């Protein structure tokens, strides 16, 4: 019920903003957010590069060279490199940024399967081409990948930031009581078993989020389906939705459902001893844990307080823990704090 009220509040806030700004002004603001972000990053000097590593073509957002430690950013699941938003522009003022599309996301190629250790090796292969140790930061599942890289390739990493990663929360059977498992992991698994070929349309109508829209859900589902039918090959964009929800649909388009299925089956975790990985990191580590929220017994966050405590127990002595009241999308919701953390880690 509380979650339903929060979702209703987000949509209500969007509608109130539309009233305050005028429908036309709000529609421009929310439906044009991604395009404005793309242009802002181009103006800040970002360009996309495509590089083949271990037989996998990677797409990387790269900013102008700087005389400082390079920063490598690894986004989370069902996202892409621009998900870091305007924090990218902030960080690029002082450091060269390499923001990688994880295989199965954005402009990077898909892999035949997604085991965390194998994905991490592809990313490590790219980082090796930068030519000097980097500050490595990963959000959500990208934080798990960052930890694997730092543990397996200490020569590549000067410092590490783990942005609210789901350590221990992806391990079965505990994972079954998490939002990610019940939503995206289950949705991708069922899509692959369905025989359907329109992932974007399937995801829109079946996402678990609609459970919290109550009686208004079907109207939003129908509006999105109608938009999808009229604009094939484009992200589903609705003027009454807040920018974050429209932005998420941009990244859904290029997301490989097999990536999410690896979390459903547990394949992601094969050969990935999470406690041992954390313990093996030699570089200085900053761990950000965002607030743990629940709907009944279901964890709506990336990691519970108990998971976070276990992370700190596993990390080497001297690791820094930062508790945040942010939701999971920490780099966007707490942009200034995120930028400050990265800069303090670099320096």
Protein Blocks (a to p, Z undefined) as FASTA:
>chain_A
ZZmmmmmmmmmmmmmmmmmnopklmmmmmmmmmmmmmmmmmmnopacddddeehiacddd
dddddddddddddddehiafklnmmmlmmmmmmpccdddddehiajbccdfbdcfklmmm
mmmmmmmmnopacddddehjlmmmmmmmmmmmmmlpmbdcdehiaehklpcfklmmcfkl
mmmmmmmmmmmmnopablklmmmmmpmklmmnmjmlmmmmmmmmmmmmmmghiacddfkb
cfklmmmmmmmmmpcfklmmmmmnommmgopafklmmmmpmbdcdddddddddehjacfb
fbdfklmmmmmmmpcghiacdddfbdfklmlmmmmlmmmmmmmmmZZ
